[in-house]
Amino acid sequence: MRRIEFAELRGDPMLGGNTVRLFGRCYHGPIKIGDIFTEVKSGRGLEDVGMRVMAVIFKGDPVPEVVTGQTGEIVLTGLGVETVTPGVRISGKMF
């Protein structure tokens, strides 16, 4: 099992339709295209979600993954994208 965790750092997640793009740091990874985040922790508490990683951007370029300690952007789609707010932490477990 691989734990994934990402924290939004810039304060400006961009919501568009059924996707959200956010800049932040990978706290547990690697986080890969296709991974699914299942929990969002924000000022409202812990919420269950189902958001799939559609894209990973590192230093302005698309890449297949980010690893623990790297900062970059991820694009998510799915159930719960509206819960992604400034300062949010998202996590999941990949099998």
N, CA, C and O atoms as a CHARMM CRD file, in Angstrom:
* protein
*
  380
    1    1 MET  N      0.84400  -1.17000   0.00000 PROA 1      0.00000
    2    1 MET  CA     0.00000   0.00000   0.00000 PROA 1      0.00000
    3    1 MET  C      0.88800   1.23100   0.00000 PROA 1      0.00000
    4    1 MET  O      1.90600   1.27500   0.69100 PROA 1      0.00000
    5    2 ARG  N      0.49500   2.23400  -0.78200 PROA 2      0.00000
    6    2 ARG  CA     1.23800   3.48900  -0.88900 PROA 2      0.00000
    7    2 ARG  C      0.33200   4.63200  -0.44300 PROA 2      0.00000
    8    2 ARG  O     -0.75000   4.83100  -0.99600 PROA 2      0.00000
    9    3 ARG  N      0.77900   5.37200   0.55100 PROA 3      0.00000
   10    3 ARG  CA     0.02500   6.52600   1.04500 PROA 3      0.00000
   11    3 ARG  C      0.39200   7.74100   0.20600 PROA 3      0.00000
   12    3 ARG  O      1.56500   7.95400  -0.10100 PROA 3      0.00000
   13    4 ILE  N     -0.61100   8.54400  -0.16900 PROA 4      0.00000
   14    4 ILE  CA    -0.35000   9.78400  -0.88100 PROA 4      0.00000
   15    4 ILE  C     -0.95300  10.94400  -0.10400 PROA 4      0.00000
   16    4 ILE  O     -2.04400  10.83300   0.45400 PROA 4      0.00000
   17    5 GLU  N     -0.23000  12.05900  -0.07400 PROA 5      0.00000
   18    5 GLU  CA    -0.72200  13.26200   0.60800 PROA 5      0.00000
   19    5 GLU  C     -0.13600  14.48600  -0.07500 PROA 5      0.00000
   20    5 GLU  O      1.05100  14.52400  -0.39700 PROA 5      0.00000
   21    6 PHE  N     -0.98400  15.49000  -0.29200 PROA 6      0.00000
   22    6 PHE  CA    -0.60400  16.71800  -0.97200 PROA 6      0.00000
   23    6 PHE  C     -1.25300  17.87000  -0.23400 PROA 6      0.00000
   24    6 PHE  O     -2.41800  17.77900   0.15200 PROA 6      0.00000
   25    7 ALA  N     -0.51400  18.95800  -0.03300 PROA 7      0.00000
   26    7 ALA  CA    -1.05700  20.13500   0.65200 PROA 7      0.00000
   27    7 ALA  C     -0.99900  21.34100  -0.27000 PROA 7      0.00000
   28    7 ALA  O      0.04400  21.62000  -0.86300 PROA 7      0.00000
   29    8 GLU  N     -2.10100  22.05500  -0.39400 PROA 8      0.00000
   30    8 GLU  CA    -2.18400  23.26200  -1.20300 PROA 8      0.00000
   31    8 GLU  C     -1.42500  24.37200  -0.48300 PROA 8      0.00000
   32    8 GLU  O     -1.63400  24.59300   0.71000 PROA 8      0.00000
   33    9 LEU  N     -0.54300  25.07200  -1.19900 PROA 9      0.00000
   34    9 LEU  CA     0.31400  26.07300  -0.56100 PROA 9      0.00000
   35    9 LEU  C      0.12200  27.50000  -1.05600 PROA 9      0.00000
   36    9 LEU  O      0.37500  28.44000  -0.30200 PROA 9      0.00000
   37   10 ARG  N     -0.30600  27.68900  -2.27000 PROA 10     0.00000
   38   10 ARG  CA    -0.33900  29.02600  -2.84500 PROA 10     0.00000
   39   10 ARG  C     -1.57400  29.83000  -2.44600 PROA 10     0.00000
   40   10 ARG  O     -1.53500  31.06100  -2.43200 PROA 10     0.00000
   41   11 GLY  N     -2.64900  29.15300  -2.12900 PROA 11     0.00000
   42   11 GLY  CA    -3.86600  29.86800  -1.73000 PROA 11     0.00000
   43   11 GLY  C     -4.78100  30.22600  -2.87300 PROA 11     0.00000
   44   11 GLY  O     -5.67100  31.06300  -2.72000 PROA 11     0.00000
   45   12 ASP  N     -4.57200  29.59600  -4.03100 PROA 12     0.00000
   46   12 ASP  CA    -5.41800  29.93600  -5.17000 PROA 12     0.00000
   47   12 ASP  C     -5.79200  28.73300  -6.03600 PROA 12     0.00000
   48   12 ASP  O     -5.52000  28.73400  -7.23700 PROA 12     0.00000
   49   13 PRO  N     -6.41600  27.69800  -5.44100 PROA 13     0.00000
   50   13 PRO  CA    -6.84200  26.57900  -6.28600 PROA 13     0.00000
   51   13 PRO  C     -7.79800  27.07700  -7.36400 PROA 13     0.00000
   52   13 PRO  O     -8.68400  27.88400  -7.08600 PROA 13     0.00000
   53   14 MET  N     -7.62100  26.59900  -8.59100 PROA 14     0.00000
   54   14 MET  CA    -8.44200  27.05300  -9.71500 PROA 14     0.00000
   55   14 MET  C     -9.47100  25.98900 -10.06700 PROA 14     0.00000
   56   14 MET  O     -9.14400  24.94900 -10.63800 PROA 14     0.00000
   57   15 LEU  N    -10.71600  26.26900  -9.71600 PROA 15     0.00000
   58   15 LEU  CA   -11.82300  25.36400  -9.97900 PROA 15     0.00000
   59   15 LEU  C    -12.41300  25.69800 -11.34100 PROA 15     0.00000
   60   15 LEU  O    -12.68400  26.86200 -11.63400 PROA 15     0.00000
   61   16 GLY  N    -12.61100  24.68300 -12.17200 PROA 16     0.00000
   62   16 GLY  CA   -13.21100  24.88300 -13.48500 PROA 16     0.00000
   63   16 GLY  C    -14.04300  23.67800 -13.87000 PROA 16     0.00000
   64   16 GLY  O    -13.49900  22.64300 -14.25600 PROA 16     0.00000
   65   17 GLY  N    -15.34400  23.80200 -13.77000 PROA 17     0.00000
   66   17 GLY  CA   -16.20700  22.66400 -14.09000 PROA 17     0.00000
   67   17 GLY  C    -16.00500  21.53800 -13.09000 PROA 17     0.00000
   68   17 GLY  O    -16.20100  21.72000 -11.88900 PROA 17     0.00000
   69   18 ASN  N    -15.61200  20.37800 -13.59000 PROA 18     0.00000
   70   18 ASN  CA   -15.41000  19.21100 -12.73100 PROA 18     0.00000
   71   18 ASN  C    -13.92400  18.95400 -12.46500 PROA 18     0.00000
   72   18 ASN  O    -13.53300  17.83100 -12.14400 PROA 18     0.00000
   73   19 THR  N    -13.09500  20.00000 -12.59900 PROA 19     0.00000
   74   19 THR  CA   -11.67100  19.85400 -12.31600 PROA 19     0.00000
   75   19 THR  C    -11.19900  20.97200 -11.39100 PROA 19     0.00000
   76   19 THR  O    -11.81800  22.03200 -11.29600 PROA 19     0.00000
   77   20 VAL  N    -10.09000  20.70600 -10.71700 PROA 20     0.00000
   78   20 VAL  CA    -9.44700  21.72700  -9.90300 PROA 20     0.00000
   79   20 VAL  C     -7.93900  21.57500 -10.09500 PROA 20     0.00000
   80   20 VAL  O     -7.41500  20.46200 -10.13700 PROA 20     0.00000
   81   21 ARG  N     -7.25500  22.70600 -10.21200 PROA 21     0.00000
   82   21 ARG  CA    -5.79600  22.72900 -10.35600 PROA 21     0.00000
   83   21 ARG  C     -5.23500  23.44200  -9.14300 PROA 21     0.00000
   84   21 ARG  O     -5.65200  24.55300  -8.81600 PROA 21     0.00000
   85   22 LEU  N     -4.27400  22.79000  -8.46600 PROA 22     0.00000
   86   22 LEU  CA    -3.71300  23.40700  -7.28000 PROA 22     0.00000
   87   22 LEU  C     -2.20600  23.23600  -7.20700 PROA 22     0.00000
   88   22 LEU  O     -1.64600  22.24600  -7.67700 PROA 22     0.00000
   89   23 PHE  N     -1.56700  24.22800  -6.60400 PROA 23     0.00000
   90   23 PHE  CA    -0.12800  24.22900  -6.40100 PROA 23     0.00000
   91   23 PHE  C      0.14300  23.86500  -4.95300 PROA 23     0.00000
   92   23 PHE  O     -0.52700  24.36000  -4.04600 PROA 23     0.00000
   93   24 GLY  N      1.12100  23.00200  -4.73500 PROA 24     0.00000
   94   24 GLY  CA     1.42700  22.63600  -3.36200 PROA 24     0.00000
   95   24 GLY  C      2.60900  21.69200  -3.26700 PROA 24     0.00000
   96   24 GLY  O      3.42900  21.59700  -4.18100 PROA 24     0.00000
   97   25 ARG  N      2.67900  20.99600  -2.14500 PROA 25     0.00000
   98   25 ARG  CA     3.80500  20.10300  -1.85200 PROA 25     0.00000
   99   25 ARG  C      3.31600  18.67900  -1.66400 PROA 25     0.00000
  100   25 ARG  O      2.26500  18.43600  -1.07100 PROA 25     0.00000
  101   26 CYS  N      4.09400  17.75200  -2.17800 PROA 26     0.00000
  102   26 CYS  CA     3.84400  16.32300  -1.98300 PROA 26     0.00000
  103   26 CYS  C      4.45700  15.93700  -0.63500 PROA 26     0.00000
  104   26 CYS  O      5.67600  15.98500  -0.46900 PROA 26     0.00000
  105   27 TYR  N      3.61800  15.55800   0.32000 PROA 27     0.00000
  106   27 TYR  CA     4.09400  15.15300   1.63900 PROA 27     0.00000
  107   27 TYR  C      4.29900  13.64600   1.74000 PROA 27     0.00000
  108   27 TYR  O      5.13400  13.18100   2.51600 PROA 27     0.00000
  109   28 HSD  N      3.54300  12.88600   0.96200 PROA 28     0.00000
  110   28 HSD  CA     3.72600  11.43600   0.87900 PROA 28     0.00000
  111   28 HSD  C      3.48500  11.05200  -0.56400 PROA 28     0.00000
  112   28 HSD  O      2.45000  11.39000  -1.13900 PROA 28     0.00000
  113   29 GLY  N      4.41300  10.36600  -1.13600 PROA 29     0.00000
  114   29 GLY  CA     4.28700  10.01000  -2.53400 PROA 29     0.00000
  115   29 GLY  C      5.12000   8.79700  -2.86300 PROA 29     0.00000
  116   29 GLY  O      5.58900   8.09100  -1.97000 PROA 29     0.00000
  117   30 PRO  N      5.29800   8.56300  -4.11800 PROA 30     0.00000
  118   30 PRO  CA     5.00500   9.48900  -5.20600 PROA 30     0.00000
  119   30 PRO  C      3.49800   9.61100  -5.47400 PROA 30     0.00000
  120   30 PRO  O      2.71500   8.70900  -5.17400 PROA 30     0.00000
  121   31 ILE  N      3.12700  10.75600  -6.04600 PROA 31     0.00000
  122   31 ILE  CA     1.76700  10.98400  -6.51900 PROA 31     0.00000
  123   31 ILE  C      1.83600  10.90700  -8.03400 PROA 31     0.00000
  124   31 ILE  O      2.57200  11.65700  -8.67400 PROA 31     0.00000
  125   32 LYS  N      1.05700   9.98600  -8.60100 PROA 32     0.00000
  126   32 LYS  CA     1.12900   9.68500 -10.02800 PROA 32     0.00000
  127   32 LYS  C     -0.19300   9.98400 -10.71900 PROA 32     0.00000
  128   32 LYS  O     -1.24900  10.01300 -10.08800 PROA 32     0.00000
  129   33 ILE  N     -0.11300  10.20700 -12.02800 PROA 33     0.00000
  130   33 ILE  CA    -1.32400  10.34200 -12.82500 PROA 33     0.00000
  131   33 ILE  C     -2.14900   9.06800 -12.64500 PROA 33     0.00000
  132   33 ILE  O     -1.62400   7.95900 -12.74300 PROA 33     0.00000
  133   34 GLY  N     -3.43500   9.23800 -12.38100 PROA 34     0.00000
  134   34 GLY  CA    -4.33600   8.10800 -12.16000 PROA 34     0.00000
  135   34 GLY  C     -4.59200   7.80400 -10.69400 PROA 34     0.00000
  136   34 GLY  O     -5.56000   7.11600 -10.36800 PROA 34     0.00000
  137   35 ASP  N     -3.73000   8.31200  -9.79000 PROA 35     0.00000
  138   35 ASP  CA    -3.96100   8.10200  -8.35800 PROA 35     0.00000
  139   35 ASP  C     -5.26800   8.75900  -7.93200 PROA 35     0.00000
  140   35 ASP  O     -5.74500   9.69400  -8.57400 PROA 35     0.00000
  141   36 ILE  N     -5.84000   8.25500  -6.83800 PROA 36     0.00000
  142   36 ILE  CA    -7.12300   8.77500  -6.35800 PROA 36     0.00000
  143   36 ILE  C     -6.98400   9.24900  -4.91600 PROA 36     0.00000
  144   36 ILE  O     -6.54700   8.50500  -4.03700 PROA 36     0.00000
  145   37 PHE  N     -7.36800  10.50400  -4.69400 PROA 37     0.00000
  146   37 PHE  CA    -7.42900  11.05600  -3.34500 PROA 37     0.00000
  147   37 PHE  C     -8.81600  10.77500  -2.78000 PROA 37     0.00000
  148   37 PHE  O     -9.82100  10.93400  -3.47400 PROA 37     0.00000
  149   38 THR  N     -8.86600  10.35100  -1.50600 PROA 38     0.00000
  150   38 THR  CA   -10.13600   9.94300  -0.90000 PROA 38     0.00000
  151   38 THR  C    -10.55600  10.80400   0.28500 PROA 38     0.00000
  152   38 THR  O    -11.68900  10.69000   0.75200 PROA 38     0.00000
  153   39 GLU  N     -9.66000  11.66900   0.78300 PROA 39     0.00000
  154   39 GLU  CA    -9.99100  12.52600   1.93100 PROA 39     0.00000
  155   39 GLU  C     -9.46700  13.93900   1.72100 PROA 39     0.00000
  156   39 GLU  O     -8.38700  14.15500   1.17200 PROA 39     0.00000
  157   40 VAL  N    -10.26800  14.88900   2.17700 PROA 40     0.00000
  158   40 VAL  CA    -9.89500  16.29800   2.17000 PROA 40     0.00000
  159   40 VAL  C     -9.97500  16.79400   3.60400 PROA 40     0.00000
  160   40 VAL  O    -10.99400  16.62400   4.27300 PROA 40     0.00000
  161   41 LYS  N     -8.88300  17.41500   4.07900 PROA 41     0.00000
  162   41 LYS  CA    -8.87800  18.00500   5.41700 PROA 41     0.00000
  163   41 LYS  C     -8.73600  19.51600   5.25800 PROA 41     0.00000
  164   41 LYS  O     -7.74500  20.01000   4.71900 PROA 41     0.00000
  165   42 SER  N     -9.73700  20.23100   5.73400 PROA 42     0.00000
  166   42 SER  CA    -9.74800  21.69100   5.63200 PROA 42     0.00000
  167   42 SER  C    -10.28800  22.27000   6.93400 PROA 42     0.00000
  168   42 SER  O    -10.48300  21.54600   7.91000 PROA 42     0.00000
  169   43 GLY  N    -10.52300  23.55200   6.94200 PROA 43     0.00000
  170   43 GLY  CA   -11.09300  24.21300   8.11000 PROA 43     0.00000
  171   43 GLY  C    -12.47000  23.68500   8.46300 PROA 43     0.00000
  172   43 GLY  O    -12.94300  23.87200   9.58400 PROA 43     0.00000
  173   44 ARG  N    -13.12400  23.02000   7.50000 PROA 44     0.00000
  174   44 ARG  CA   -14.45100  22.43900   7.74700 PROA 44     0.00000
  175   44 ARG  C    -14.35800  21.03900   8.31800 PROA 44     0.00000
  176   44 ARG  O    -15.38400  20.42900   8.62200 PROA 44     0.00000
  177   45 GLY  N    -13.14500  20.51300   8.47000 PROA 45     0.00000
  178   45 GLY  CA   -12.97300  19.16100   8.98900 PROA 45     0.00000
  179   45 GLY  C    -12.55600  18.20100   7.90000 PROA 45     0.00000
  180   45 GLY  O    -12.01000  18.61100   6.87600 PROA 45     0.00000
  181   46 LEU  N    -12.81200  16.91900   8.12100 PROA 46     0.00000
  182   46 LEU  CA   -12.42700  15.85300   7.19600 PROA 46     0.00000
  183   46 LEU  C    -13.63600  15.45000   6.34700 PROA 46     0.00000
  184   46 LEU  O    -14.71400  15.18500   6.88000 PROA 46     0.00000
  185   47 GLU  N    -13.45000  15.40600   5.03200 PROA 47     0.00000
  186   47 GLU  CA   -14.53300  15.04100   4.12000 PROA 47     0.00000
  187   47 GLU  C    -14.06600  13.93000   3.18700 PROA 47     0.00000
  188   47 GLU  O    -12.91200  13.91900   2.75700 PROA 47     0.00000
  189   48 ASP  N    -14.95800  13.00000   2.87600 PROA 48     0.00000
  190   48 ASP  CA   -14.66600  11.94200   1.91700 PROA 48     0.00000
  191   48 ASP  C    -14.86900  12.46600   0.50100 PROA 48     0.00000
  192   48 ASP  O    -15.85200  13.15000   0.21800 PROA 48     0.00000
  193   49 VAL  N    -13.92900  12.14000  -0.38700 PROA 49     0.00000
  194   49 VAL  CA   -13.99100  12.55000  -1.78800 PROA 49     0.00000
  195   49 VAL  C    -13.53900  11.38700  -2.66100 PROA 49     0.00000
  196   49 VAL  O    -13.16000  10.33000  -2.15500 PROA 49     0.00000
  197   50 GLY  N    -13.58100  11.58200  -3.94300 PROA 50     0.00000
  198   50 GLY  CA   -13.06700  10.61700  -4.91100 PROA 50     0.00000
  199   50 GLY  C    -12.50300  11.37500  -6.10300 PROA 50     0.00000
  200   50 GLY  O    -13.14600  11.45900  -7.14900 PROA 50     0.00000
  201   51 MET  N    -11.29800  11.93100  -5.94800 PROA 51     0.00000
  202   51 MET  CA   -10.70200  12.77700  -6.98200 PROA 51     0.00000
  203   51 MET  C     -9.48300  12.09600  -7.60200 PROA 51     0.00000
  204   51 MET  O     -8.55200  11.70500  -6.89900 PROA 51     0.00000
  205   52 ARG  N     -9.50200  11.96200  -8.92000 PROA 52     0.00000
  206   52 ARG  CA    -8.42000  11.30700  -9.66700 PROA 52     0.00000
  207   52 ARG  C     -7.43200  12.35600 -10.18300 PROA 52     0.00000
  208   52 ARG  O     -7.83200  13.43300 -10.62600 PROA 52     0.00000
  209   53 VAL  N     -6.14000  12.02900 -10.11900 PROA 53     0.00000
  210   53 VAL  CA    -5.08600  12.90100 -10.64200 PROA 53     0.00000
  211   53 VAL  C     -5.08000  12.77300 -12.16600 PROA 53     0.00000
  212   53 VAL  O     -4.82300  11.69800 -12.70800 PROA 53     0.00000
  213   54 MET  N     -5.36800  13.88400 -12.84800 PROA 54     0.00000
  214   54 MET  CA    -5.40700  13.89900 -14.31500 PROA 54     0.00000
  215   54 MET  C     -4.09600  14.41000 -14.91400 PROA 54     0.00000
  216   54 MET  O     -3.74000  14.04200 -16.03400 PROA 54     0.00000
  217   55 ALA  N     -3.37600  15.25700 -14.17200 PROA 55     0.00000
  218   55 ALA  CA    -2.11200  15.80800 -14.66700 PROA 55     0.00000
  219   55 ALA  C     -1.23400  16.19200 -13.49100 PROA 55     0.00000
  220   55 ALA  O     -1.72000  16.54800 -12.41700 PROA 55     0.00000
  221   56 VAL  N      0.07200  16.11300 -13.71900 PROA 56     0.00000
  222   56 VAL  CA     1.07100  16.53200 -12.74300 PROA 56     0.00000
  223   56 VAL  C      2.03100  17.46700 -13.47500 PROA 56     0.00000
  224   56 VAL  O      2.53400  17.12900 -14.54600 PROA 56     0.00000
  225   57 ILE  N      2.28500  18.64800 -12.89600 PROA 57     0.00000
  226   57 ILE  CA     3.17100  19.63400 -13.50000 PROA 57     0.00000
  227   57 ILE  C      4.28600  19.95500 -12.51400 PROA 57     0.00000
  228   57 ILE  O      4.02300  20.32000 -11.36800 PROA 57     0.00000
  229   58 PHE  N      5.53500  19.81700 -12.96500 PROA 58     0.00000
  230   58 PHE  CA     6.69900  20.10100 -12.11600 PROA 58     0.00000
  231   58 PHE  C      7.59500  21.08100 -12.87100 PROA 58     0.00000
  232   58 PHE  O      8.05400  20.79400 -13.97700 PROA 58     0.00000
  233   59 LYS  N      7.83400  22.23600 -12.26000 PROA 59     0.00000
  234   59 LYS  CA     8.65000  23.29700 -12.86900 PROA 59     0.00000
  235   59 LYS  C      8.12900  23.67100 -14.24900 PROA 59     0.00000
  236   59 LYS  O      8.90500  23.91300 -15.17300 PROA 59     0.00000
  237   60 GLY  N      6.80400  23.71700 -14.38000 PROA 60     0.00000
  238   60 GLY  CA     6.16800  24.13800 -15.61800 PROA 60     0.00000
  239   60 GLY  C      5.99100  23.06900 -16.67600 PROA 60     0.00000
  240   60 GLY  O      5.37200  23.32700 -17.70800 PROA 60     0.00000
  241   61 ASP  N      6.51800  21.87700 -16.44800 PROA 61     0.00000
  242   61 ASP  CA     6.42500  20.80600 -17.44200 PROA 61     0.00000
  243   61 ASP  C      5.56000  19.65600 -16.94000 PROA 61     0.00000
  244   61 ASP  O      5.61400  19.31400 -15.75800 PROA 61     0.00000
  245   62 PRO  N      4.75900  19.05000 -17.82800 PROA 62     0.00000
  246   62 PRO  CA     4.00500  17.85700 -17.43900 PROA 62     0.00000
  247   62 PRO  C      4.95500  16.69500 -17.17800 PROA 62     0.00000
  248   62 PRO  O      5.88200  16.44900 -17.94900 PROA 62     0.00000
  249   63 VAL  N      4.71100  15.98600 -16.08500 PROA 63     0.00000
  250   63 VAL  CA     5.51900  14.82600 -15.69300 PROA 63     0.00000
  251   63 VAL  C      4.57200  13.71700 -15.23300 PROA 63     0.00000
  252   63 VAL  O      3.40600  13.99000 -14.94900 PROA 63     0.00000
  253   64 PRO  N      5.04900  12.47100 -15.15300 PROA 64     0.00000
  254   64 PRO  CA     4.16100  11.38100 -14.72200 PROA 64     0.00000
  255   64 PRO  C      3.90900  11.33600 -13.21800 PROA 64     0.00000
  256   64 PRO  O      2.93300  10.73100 -12.77600 PROA 64     0.00000
  257   65 GLU  N      4.79600  11.98200 -12.40700 PROA 65     0.00000
  258   65 GLU  CA     4.63300  11.92700 -10.95200 PROA 65     0.00000
  259   65 GLU  C      5.45700  13.01200 -10.26600 PROA 65     0.00000
  260   65 GLU  O      6.39100  13.56800 -10.84300 PROA 65     0.00000
  261   66 VAL  N      5.08200  13.30000  -9.00800 PROA 66     0.00000
  262   66 VAL  CA     5.92300  14.08800  -8.10000 PROA 66     0.00000
  263   66 VAL  C      6.21600  13.19600  -6.90300 PROA 66     0.00000
  264   66 VAL  O      5.41300  12.33700  -6.53700 PROA 66     0.00000
  265   67 VAL  N      7.37900  13.41500  -6.29900 PROA 67     0.00000
  266   67 VAL  CA     7.78600  12.58700  -5.17100 PROA 67     0.00000
  267   67 VAL  C      7.77600  13.40800  -3.88500 PROA 67     0.00000
  268   67 VAL  O      7.68100  14.63500  -3.91300 PROA 67     0.00000
  269   68 THR  N      7.87500  12.71400  -2.77100 PROA 68     0.00000
  270   68 THR  CA     7.86000  13.34900  -1.45900 PROA 68     0.00000
  271   68 THR  C      8.87200  14.48600  -1.40600 PROA 68     0.00000
  272   68 THR  O     10.03800  14.31400  -1.76100 PROA 68     0.00000
  273   69 GLY  N      8.40800  15.65600  -0.95600 PROA 69     0.00000
  274   69 GLY  CA     9.26100  16.82800  -0.81700 PROA 69     0.00000
  275   69 GLY  C      9.21000  17.78200  -1.99000 PROA 69     0.00000
  276   69 GLY  O      9.61500  18.93600  -1.85000 PROA 69     0.00000
  277   70 GLN  N      8.73100  17.34500  -3.13900 PROA 70     0.00000
  278   70 GLN  CA     8.66500  18.22000  -4.30400 PROA 70     0.00000
  279   70 GLN  C      7.42400  19.10100  -4.25000 PROA 70     0.00000
  280   70 GLN  O      6.38200  18.70200  -3.72800 PROA 70     0.00000
  281   71 THR  N      7.55400  20.30500  -4.79900 PROA 71     0.00000
  282   71 THR  CA     6.40200  21.17400  -4.98600 PROA 71     0.00000
  283   71 THR  C      6.06500  21.17900  -6.46700 PROA 71     0.00000
  284   71 THR  O      6.94300  21.05700  -7.32100 PROA 71     0.00000
  285   72 GLY  N      4.79900  21.31900  -6.75200 PROA 72     0.00000
  286   72 GLY  CA     4.34000  21.34100  -8.13500 PROA 72     0.00000
  287   72 GLY  C      2.84700  21.54600  -8.17200 PROA 72     0.00000
  288   72 GLY  O      2.23400  21.93800  -7.17900 PROA 72     0.00000
  289   73 GLU  N      2.26800  21.28000  -9.31900 PROA 73     0.00000
  290   73 GLU  CA     0.82800  21.42000  -9.49300 PROA 73     0.00000
  291   73 GLU  C      0.23000  20.07300  -9.86500 PROA 73     0.00000
  292   73 GLU  O      0.86200  19.24800 -10.52700 PROA 73     0.00000
  293   74 ILE  N     -1.00100  19.87400  -9.42300 PROA 74     0.00000
  294   74 ILE  CA    -1.75400  18.70200  -9.84500 PROA 74     0.00000
  295   74 ILE  C     -3.13400  19.16000 -10.30500 PROA 74     0.00000
  296   74 ILE  O     -3.67800  20.14900  -9.81400 PROA 74     0.00000
  297   75 VAL  N     -3.67900  18.42200 -11.25000 PROA 75     0.00000
  298   75 VAL  CA    -5.03200  18.67200 -11.74400 PROA 75     0.00000
  299   75 VAL  C     -5.86600  17.45800 -11.35800 PROA 75     0.00000
  300   75 VAL  O     -5.51500  16.32000 -11.66800 PROA 75     0.00000
  301   76 LEU  N     -6.97400  17.72100 -10.67600 PROA 76     0.00000
  302   76 LEU  CA    -7.84800  16.66200 -10.16900 PROA 76     0.00000
  303   76 LEU  C     -9.22100  16.77200 -10.80000 PROA 76     0.00000
  304   76 LEU  O     -9.66700  17.86100 -11.16100 PROA 76     0.00000
  305   77 THR  N     -9.88600  15.63400 -10.92900 PROA 77     0.00000
  306   77 THR  CA   -11.26300  15.60800 -11.39200 PROA 77     0.00000
  307   77 THR  C    -12.02900  14.59100 -10.56400 PROA 77     0.00000
  308   77 THR  O    -11.44900  13.64300 -10.03400 PROA 77     0.00000
  309   78 GLY  N    -13.33300  14.79300 -10.45500 PROA 78     0.00000
  310   78 GLY  CA   -14.15400  13.82100  -9.75800 PROA 78     0.00000
  311   78 GLY  C    -14.96800  14.39800  -8.62800 PROA 78     0.00000
  312   78 GLY  O    -15.14200  15.61100  -8.51300 PROA 78     0.00000
  313   79 LEU  N    -15.46300  13.50600  -7.79800 PROA 79     0.00000
  314   79 LEU  CA   -16.34200  13.85600  -6.69100 PROA 79     0.00000
  315   79 LEU  C    -15.57600  14.59500  -5.60300 PROA 79     0.00000
  316   79 LEU  O    -14.63700  14.04800  -5.02500 PROA 79     0.00000
  317   80 GLY  N    -15.96400  15.81700  -5.32200 PROA 80     0.00000
  318   80 GLY  CA   -15.36900  16.57700  -4.22900 PROA 80     0.00000
  319   80 GLY  C    -14.44000  17.69700  -4.63800 PROA 80     0.00000
  320   80 GLY  O    -13.82800  18.32200  -3.77200 PROA 80     0.00000
  321   81 VAL  N    -14.30900  17.97900  -5.93600 PROA 81     0.00000
  322   81 VAL  CA   -13.37600  19.04400  -6.33100 PROA 81     0.00000
  323   81 VAL  C    -13.74500  20.38700  -5.70300 PROA 81     0.00000
  324   81 VAL  O    -12.87500  21.22700  -5.47500 PROA 81     0.00000
  325   82 GLU  N    -15.02500  20.58800  -5.42400 PROA 82     0.00000
  326   82 GLU  CA   -15.46100  21.85300  -4.82900 PROA 82     0.00000
  327   82 GLU  C    -14.99600  22.00200  -3.37600 PROA 82     0.00000
  328   82 GLU  O    -15.05500  23.10100  -2.82500 PROA 82     0.00000
  329   83 THR  N    -14.53800  20.92500  -2.75400 PROA 83     0.00000
  330   83 THR  CA   -14.05400  20.98600  -1.37000 PROA 83     0.00000
  331   83 THR  C    -12.60500  21.45100  -1.28400 PROA 83     0.00000
  332   83 THR  O    -12.10300  21.69500  -0.18700 PROA 83     0.00000
  333   84 VAL  N    -11.92100  21.57800  -2.43000 PROA 84     0.00000
  334   84 VAL  CA   -10.52300  22.01200  -2.44300 PROA 84     0.00000
  335   84 VAL  C    -10.48300  23.52600  -2.29300 PROA 84     0.00000
  336   84 VAL  O    -10.85500  24.26600  -3.20400 PROA 84     0.00000
  337   85 THR  N    -10.03000  23.96800  -1.14100 PROA 85     0.00000
  338   85 THR  CA    -9.95700  25.38200  -0.79700 PROA 85     0.00000
  339   85 THR  C     -8.52000  25.72500  -0.40700 PROA 85     0.00000
  340   85 THR  O     -7.70500  24.82100  -0.22100 PROA 85     0.00000
  341   86 PRO  N     -8.19300  27.02100  -0.27800 PROA 86     0.00000
  342   86 PRO  CA    -6.84300  27.39500   0.12300 PROA 86     0.00000
  343   86 PRO  C     -6.40900  26.68700   1.41400 PROA 86     0.00000
  344   86 PRO  O     -7.16500  26.63800   2.38500 PROA 86     0.00000
  345   87 GLY  N     -5.20200  26.14900   1.41600 PROA 87     0.00000
  346   87 GLY  CA    -4.62900  25.50900   2.59300 PROA 87     0.00000
  347   87 GLY  C     -5.07200  24.08500   2.85000 PROA 87     0.00000
  348   87 GLY  O     -4.72200  23.51600   3.88400 PROA 87     0.00000
  349   88 VAL  N     -5.82800  23.49200   1.94500 PROA 88     0.00000
  350   88 VAL  CA    -6.36800  22.15200   2.12500 PROA 88     0.00000
  351   88 VAL  C     -5.25700  21.09600   2.05700 PROA 88     0.00000
  352   88 VAL  O     -4.23900  21.29600   1.39400 PROA 88     0.00000
  353   89 ARG  N     -5.46700  19.97900   2.74500 PROA 89     0.00000
  354   89 ARG  CA    -4.60400  18.78800   2.63400 PROA 89     0.00000
  355   89 ARG  C     -5.46100  17.66400   2.10200 PROA 89     0.00000
  356   89 ARG  O     -6.55600  17.41800   2.60700 PROA 89     0.00000
  357   90 ILE  N     -4.96400  16.97400   1.07700 PROA 90     0.00000
  358   90 ILE  CA    -5.69800  15.86500   0.49400 PROA 90     0.00000
  359   90 ILE  C     -4.84700  14.60400   0.62600 PROA 90     0.00000
  360   90 ILE  O     -3.61900  14.65300   0.56700 PROA 90     0.00000
  361   91 SER  N     -5.52800  13.48100   0.80600 PROA 91     0.00000
  362   91 SER  CA    -4.78500  12.23200   1.00500 PROA 91     0.00000
  363   91 SER  C     -5.55700  11.05300   0.43800 PROA 91     0.00000
  364   91 SER  O     -6.73900  11.14900   0.10900 PROA 91     0.00000
  365   92 GLY  N     -4.84400   9.93300   0.33700 PROA 92     0.00000
  366   92 GLY  CA    -5.43400   8.69600  -0.14500 PROA 92     0.00000
  367   92 GLY  C     -4.46300   7.54800   0.07200 PROA 92     0.00000
  368   92 GLY  O     -3.32400   7.75300   0.49000 PROA 92     0.00000
  369   93 LYS  N     -4.92600   6.33700  -0.21500 PROA 93     0.00000
  370   93 LYS  CA    -4.09800   5.12700  -0.11100 PROA 93     0.00000
  371   93 LYS  C     -4.24400   4.35600  -1.40100 PROA 93     0.00000
  372   93 LYS  O     -5.35200   4.00600  -1.80500 PROA 93     0.00000
  373   94 MET  N     -3.11200   4.09100  -2.05100 PROA 94     0.00000
  374   94 MET  CA    -3.12000   3.35500  -3.30800 PROA 94     0.00000
  375   94 MET  C     -2.65100   1.93700  -3.05300 PROA 94     0.00000
  376   94 MET  O     -1.66900   1.73100  -2.34000 PROA 94     0.00000
  377   95 PHE  N     -3.33600   0.95800  -3.62300 PROA 95     0.00000
  378   95 PHE  CA    -2.99900  -0.44700  -3.44000 PROA 95     0.00000
  379   95 PHE  C     -2.26500  -0.99000  -4.63700 PROA 95     0.00000
  380   95 PHE  O     -1.90100  -2.16500  -4.65700 PROA 95     0.00000
